[in-house]
Amino acid sequence: MHLQGLRSSTLDLALTGNCAISALIDRGGDIVWCCMPRFDGDPVFHALLGSTDDPMDGRLSVELENAVRTEQSYIPGTAIVRTRIEDAAGQAIEMTDFCPRFPHHGRTFRPAQLVRRVKPVQGHPRIRVIVRPRGEWGTAAPELTRGSNHLRYVLPGQVLRLNTSAPPTYVAAERWFSLHSPVSFILGPDETFEGAIEQTARDFEEQTALHWQHWTRRLAVPLEWQEAVIRAAITLKLCQFEETGAIVAAMTTSIPEAPNSGRNWDYRYCWLRDAFFVVRALNSLSEVGTMEDYLRWLHDVVRDADGHVQPLYGIDLERQLTERIETQLPGYRGMGPVRVGNQAYEHFQHDVYGNIVLGASQAFHDHRLFRRADASDFAQLEMVGERAFALHDQPDAGMWELRTRARVHTSSSLMCWAACDRLAKIALVLHKSARAAFWRERADLIRSRILSAAWSEERQAFVESFGGRDLDASVLLMAEVGFLPGSDPRFMATVEAMERTLCDGPFMRRYEGRDDFGRPETAFNVCAFWRVDALARTGRRAEARAAFEALLARRNHVGLLSEDLDPRSGELWGNFPQTYSMVGIINGAMQLSAPWADAV
């Protein structure tokens, strides 16, 4: 039995990366997803979404002969993945995967490069190395050429070079050979490689580990659930394309929200909504560098918007993200379609204006920043606030991006209120009392409108749209953004109504109404975390802690979460890893943890 029998078809995946590229590694150690030269590029390893011919196509694999067992984990406090594989005789190898990231000559060295180190740890194991990158969404096999210590894979639009201390002849032929000493593989652009391969790989690993451990050490973590929070924080950081500052919603496309549902979307772009929640979660851990980089990108979004702001953009500010279906790949577990691009860029989602102001507001208050926001930044945000006020009671597609109808969504109006509320607070910091009064008046007007139009006497709850009756989990953000205190009777009643209607134990669906595809079948992970927050704010802390622990138990073997979850089986669905879900881990821990003073 070779490793084929140990490969998982579920989202038991580990993420590595360096804020330039990333890779997903299955429990057997295969790299099954990696886009180059950046997150939203053509997947050179696409096995996660199947293959057009041989199932080994589109993956990088090191197989151990007669493998029977695997173990996988992160080096603590890093983005470095270790996979141990044992055979039936007890012989074993250990693989280490990472993308280099460390300070070098006054800047962060983060090449579009994957490094894999393989060493024998017991016995005299035999391995086979399979490297099968593909281009044009699985349809283009590379032309393979070789040098003395490298192989070149010539693909449409890019050429990859694999530098290796293993015998290139064996690698090219996918031949079994005995592993007597460590070997390393460095895959990246076709550039001249200087230095000894094994020494370079070892140095890169040591420096990358040190970088992540220093980064982790600076986090202001809560007393409880530290490992979960650290893993979530590293994962969120990896989702930032640091060159521009954009933060992608997830690393994948087209992992269905539920089996055979057709709810397959491309999340490799920057949603302003998701990015705000990422920034705020990392800010709560005193990691403000991500915010600073993101605000560079956001500044250009606002300047180029000419009034209307899209809900999402490409990582280099692309406005047009035309959605198409790639028919060549069968999809995750054969559940297509595989989509590239996202039609939501055409939507009007009015909560985006609040997300812009909320994402930028800390920069006016935080004295630690290299560049604090100033009056000129406030003037830009005021234009955003004007849009928020003008649109707070106008129909839109809403945060759930409904494609076939528009309503005045409560969550969109709520975020428009948040834009005006935060502008009033920023104006006070800038000693602009007249502008503070102006924005406070507008915030109060929106607040009154929400309280009257979004409350349903029939449901005894705030509902998903003005004058509607359906419940929607996004309304739980009312307490989180400061619109209502958790003790407000209307908010408490809303939480209880949602628990009766939307919850399956600790899990929670987004809404009760039908959408473009019918009724949602799976729970949406971030909604369950919103409920945890709401329970804590309403004084039900014991219930909040129990629900939070139940959600943590549904993370995969290395502590990651996708977008969705089947409440019956516990199986993860949806794009992976999902920033929203990882944000929920941090927010829940920060809300519920005992204080450090209790222990020290």
N, C-alpha and C positions, 0 to 999 in steps of 0.2 A: 504494500500500500504506500503510495507516494502522497505528497501534500495535497493533491487534488481532493482527497476525502476529508481533509481538515479545513478546507476553505469555507468560510461562513457566507451565506447568501443574505444575511441581515446587516444592519448598520453597526456591527461590531467592528468599528474602525477607529484607528488612532490618527490624529492630525499632527503633522509637522509642517514647519514653514519658517519664513524669515521676514515677513512683511513685504516680500517681492513676489515669491511664488509659494505654493503649498503643495502637499501631497497627502493622500489618504492611504493608510496601510491596513490591510485586513489582518485578522488574528493569525493567519499563517505566514505573515510577513510579506505578502505581495503588495506592491504599490499598484493600486487599482484605479487611482484618479490623480491626475496632475496636469494642469493646464500651463502652457508656456507660450510666450515669455512672461505672462502675468495671469492673474486669477481668472479673467474672462476670456482667455485665449482658447485656441484649439486644444482639446485634451490630447496630449501625446500618449498618456495612459488613460484609457477609457473603459477598462473592463468592468467598472462599477455599473455601467449602462449596457453591458453586453458587448458582443462582437458580431461582425458580419460573417465570420467564417469559423476559425479555430478559437475556442474559448480562452486559449492562452494569449491571443493577440491583445494588444493594448494593455500590457502589464509588465512589470519588472519583478521577477521572481527568483529566489534562490531556494531550490528544493533540496531537502535532505532525503537520501535514499531510505526507504522503509520508515518514513516518519509516522509517529503515532501520537505525538503530544506536542502542544505548543503552550507557551506562556507569554504574555505581553504586558508591558507597563511603561510608564515614563520614568526617566531619571528624575527624582523629586525636584520640583521647582524649576523645571526646564521644559522645552518643547522637543526633547530628544527621546525617541522611542526605542525601546529594547524588546526584541522578540527572541525567545529561546525555543528551539525545536529539538526534540529528542526522537531517536529511532527505537525500534523494538529491542535492540541490544543494549540500550542505555547510553549510546553515543549521542553527543549533542553539539550543536552550534549555537552561537549567539550573534544576532544581527543588531546593529545600531544604525538608526536612520535619523538624519537631521538635514536641515538647510543652514549653511553657515551664516552666522550673525554675530558680529562683535565689533568693537571700536578698532579703527585702523587708520592711521594718519589723520586723526582729527575728525573722522566721519564714521558712520556706521557702514561696515562692509556687509552687504547682503546681496550676493550675486544670485542670478537665476540658476541655481545649482543644487542638485541633490547629492548627498553623500551617504553611501552605505558601507559600513565596515562589518566584516564577517570573520569570526574567529572560532576555531575548534575549542570546546571547553571540556570535552570528555571523549576518550577513545580516538579512533581514526575515521572520522565520518567521511562519506562521499557525497558530493553535492553536484547539482547542475544549475547553471545560471541561464536564465531566459530573459532577454531584453528585447521587447518587441514594441517599440513606439510606433505610433501610427499618426497619419495626418488627415486633414479634411474629414474629421468626425468618423474616423475608422476606415475610410475607404482607400487611403493611400499608404501602401507599404513603402518603407524607405529603401533607397539604394544604399547598400552597405559597402564601405571601403575601410581599409585598416592601415595602421601604422605600427611602429615597433611596440608601443605600449598603449595604443588606443584604437577604438573603433569609431567610425563616423557614420551617422545615420542621416542621409540626405532626404529631407522631407520637403513638401511644397511650402515655401515661405520661410523655412528655417532649417539649419543644419545643427544636429546635436553631436557632441563628442563625448564618448565614454572613455575616460582615462582609468586604467585599472592595473593593479599589481597582480591580478590573476592572469593566467595564460590567455591572451586574446584569442588564440586559435580555439581553445575549448569554449570560450564564451560565444564566439561567432557560430560555432557548430552545435551549441547547446549540448555539449558532451559531458557525461559524468566523469568526475575526477576526485581524487582523494585530497582532502584539505589538511595539510600538515602544519600550516602557520597562518596567521591572519592575512586576509586580503581586503583590499578596499576598492570601491567603485565611486568615481566622481563624474556625474553626468550633468552637462550644461551646454552653453553655446560653444560653437566650434572655434575655440580660441587656443592659442599656444599655451601649453601648461609647463610651468617652470618649477623645478624642485622635485624631490622624491615623492612618489604618490603616497606611499604608506605613511611617511613622516608628515606630509601635508595633511592627510586625512586625520591623523591623530592630533596634530596641532589645532586643526579646525574644530574638532570635537571638544577639546579642552577649553578653547577660547569661547566657543559657543555656549558650553555649559556654564562657564564663569559669567558670561554676559547675562544669561537668564537668571542665574542665582542672585546676581547683584540686583537685577530688576525686581525680582520677587522679594528680596530682602527689604526693599524700600516701600512695599505695600503696607498700608495701615489696615491689616486684616482684623476681623472680629476674633474674639476669644474662642468661640465655637465654630465648628465646620471649616477650619482653616484650609485643609487640603482641598475640599470642594471649591472654596472661594479662589484659591491660588490657581487651580486648574481652569476655572472659568475665566479668570483674569488673563491668563496666558492665551487662552483660546480667543478671547475677544481681541487681544492685541494682534494676534496672527491674522485677524480678518481686516486689518488696516493695510491698505496699499500705501506704504509710507512715502513713496516718492511724491505722490500728490496729496495724501492725507485722507482720501476717500476710504470709507468703511463698507465692505460688502455685507449683505444680509446673511449669506451662507457661501460655502465654497463650491456648492454643486448646482446642477440644474436637473430638473425632471425626476427627482425622487418623489413618487406620488404621495399625496397627503393621506391616502387610504388605498387599499388594494384595488387595482383595476378601476379607479375612479376617474381617470382622465385629468385629475387636478395636478398636473405636472407643469411646474413653472421654473423659469431660470432666475435664480436669486443672486447671481454673481455681479450685482450692481449695487450702487449706493442709494438706499432709501433714506431720505432725510429723517423720517420718523424713527427707523431702526437705529440710525447712527446717533441720534440724540440720546436714546436709551443706553446705548453702549457708552457714550461719553459720560453720561451721568453716573452710571454704575462704576466706571473706573475712577471718576472723580471722588466717589465716596470712599475709595481706597487710597486716596491721595496720589493717584497716578494721573497727573494732569498733562503729561506729554502727548498722550493720544488726542486730547481735546485741542491742544495747541496746533498739532498737525492737521486735524480735521477742520479747524476754523480757517486755515489757509485755503483749503478747498472750498469751504462753504462761502467764504468771502467772494470768490469768483462766481459761484452759483448765483448769489444775490445780485452782484454787479451786472451779470450778463442776462438776468431774467427778464428785464423790460416789463415788470408788472407780474405777469403770471409765472409762478414757480411750479415746475413739475414735481411729482412726488419722488421721482428717482432720476438719477443720471448715471452715465458711465463713469468709470474710475478716472478717466482723464477728461471729464466734463462733457462727454458726448450727450447730446440732447436726444438724438433719434436712436432708439433701441428696437428697431423693427423686429417683430416676433415672426419666427419661421419654424417649421418642423423639419428636423433632420430624420429622414426616413431610413437611413442606412443602419442605424443602431436600433436594436429591439427594445431598449429601455431597461430600467432596473427590474431584474427578475422577469424580464420579458413584458413589462407593463409600460408600453409607450403611451403617448408619443414623447419623443425627445425634442424639447423646445430650446431654441436659442433666441435671445432677445426677450423683451417683455412689453406687452402691449400697454401695461399700466402707465408707461411714460406719457401716453396720450390723455390720461385721466385728469379730471379736476378733483383734487382731494384737499379740502380746505384746511384740514388739520396741519398741513405742511407749514403754514405760516407760524403757528404756535411752536412747532418743532424747531424752526429756525431760531426764534427768539430764545426759547428754552435752552437750546444747545449752546448759544453764545453768552447767556446771561452771567455765568460764573466768571467770565473773563473781565467783567466790569468790577467784580468784587474781590478777586483773588490777588493778593499782593505778591504771591510767589512767582507769577508768570514772567517770562522774559519780556513779553509785550502785553501789557494790560490794554483792554479795549478803551477807547476814548470817545470824545464828542463826535468825531467824524464817523466812527462805527455806529454810534447811537443814531446819527442822522440816517444812515443806511437802514438800520433796523426799524426806524419810524416808518419808512416806506413799506416795509413788510407789515407793520402793525396796521397801517391804513388798509391794506388788502384784507387783513384778518377782520377788521371791523366791518368793512364793506360786504364781506362774504359770510359772516357768522350765521346768518339765517337763510342762506341760499342752498339749494340742493347740490349734492356732489355724489361721487362714487363711494365715499366713506373709506375708512382705514382698511376695510376688508376687500376693497377694490372690486366691487360688484360691476360687472360688465354690461348689464342689460337694464339697469334702472338707476334713478337718482332720487335721493331724499335729503331732507335737512337732518343730517346725522348728529345725534347728541355729542358723540365724541369729537366730531369736527368742530362744532360750536364751542365745546369745552376748551379745545386747544386754541381757538381764536380768543377766548377769554384769557387763557394763560398768556398769550402774546401781549395783550393790553395790560394785564396785571404786572408782568415782569418789566414791561417798559416803564410803568409808573415807578417801580422800585429802582430801576436803573437811573431814571431821571433824578431821583433823590440823591443817589450817590454822586451824580455829576452836578449837584446843586442847581438843578433846573426845576424849581418848585412849580412854575406855571405848567411846564410839560408834564410833571408828575400829576398835577390835578387834572389835566386834560385826559391823560391815559387812565387815571383812576375812574373818572366819570364814564369813559367808554367801557371799561371792564365791568363797572356796576350795571350798565345798561344790558350788556350781554348776559351777565349773571341773572338779572331779573327775567330775561327772556327764557333762559334755560330752565329756571326754576318753575316757570309757569307752563311752558310748552312741552317740556320733556317728562313731566310727572304724569303718571297715569293713575287716576283714582281707582279705575277698575283693577289694575294689577298691583296697586299699592307699591309702586316702584318707579324709578326713572327708567325710561324705555329707550330703544335704539334710535328713534327719530322723533322729531316734533310731531305731536298729534298721533303717534303710532301706538302700538300695544305690544310689540314683540320685545323680548328681553335680549340684551347684548352685553357680553362681558366687558367690553371696552368702557362702559359707564363706571366700572369700578375704579377707573383712574381719577375720578372726582376727588377722592381723598388724597391720592398720591401727589397730585399737582396742586393741592391746597385749595381747591374750590369749596369743599365742605369738610368740616372736621369729622373724624370717624364716629364721634358721638352723636351726630345729627340723626334724629329718628328716621328721617326719610332715607338716608344712606343706609342705616342699619336694616330698614325694611327691604331696601333694594337687594342687599346682600342675601337676606333670607329668601327672597323670591327667586333669586338666581340659583341658590342652592337647591331649591325644590325642582327647578326646571332644567337647568343646564349641567348639573353636576352628576358624575358617576363616581361616588366616593370622593377621593381627593382630586379627581380629574375633572376638567371643565371644557365644555364645547364653547365655541365663539358666540353662537347665537342660536335661537330656536327657529327662526324663519327659514324658508327655502331660499336658495341662491341659484346661480346660473346652472348648477349641477345637481340640484336637489337639496336634501338635508345633509349636513356634514355627518360623517360616520365616526370620525376619530376626535379625540380630545386635542385641544390646542394648548401646548405646554405653558406658554407664557400666561394664558388666562388663569390656569391653576395657580401660578405664582402671584398673579394679581389678587386672587381670592385670599391667598396666604397673607398678603399685605393688608387687605381689607379686614380680615379676621383680627389681626394684631391691633389695627387702629380702632376697632370696635370693642376692644377689651377681651376678646376671646383668644387669648394668647396660647392657652393649652391646646386648643383645637388647631390653631395656626401652626404650632410646633409639630403636632402629629401629622398634619397634612404636608408640611415641608419635608419631614423625614420620609414620608411615603413617596414624594416626588424624587428626592435624592436617590431612593432605592431603585428608581427606574432608569438612572443613567447607565450607560453602557460600561463595559469592563474597565475602561480608562477614565471614566467620569464625564463623558460628553453626552449631550442631548441633541436630538433633531427637533424639527418643528412640531411634530404631531406624535400621538401615542394612541394605541388601541387599548381602551380601558379593560377589555376582557382578557387579552393575551399579554398585555404589557409591552408588546412589540413597538419599536420606534418606526415612525414613518415621516415622510417629508424631508426637505432639504437639510443638509448636514455639514458641519455642526451649525445649528441655528443660533445667531447672536441673541435674538429675543429670549430664547430659552436659557442661555448661559447668563444673560443679564438677570433673569429671575433668580438664579442660584445666589448671586451676589446680593441682590436686594433683600431676598428672604433672610439670608444669614445676618446681614447688617441690621435688619429690623428686629430679629428675634434673639440674637446672641446675648448671653449674659455679659455684663461689662467686665473689662479687664480687672477693674478694682475688686471684683469678687474673688479673683484668683491671686492677684499680686499686691 
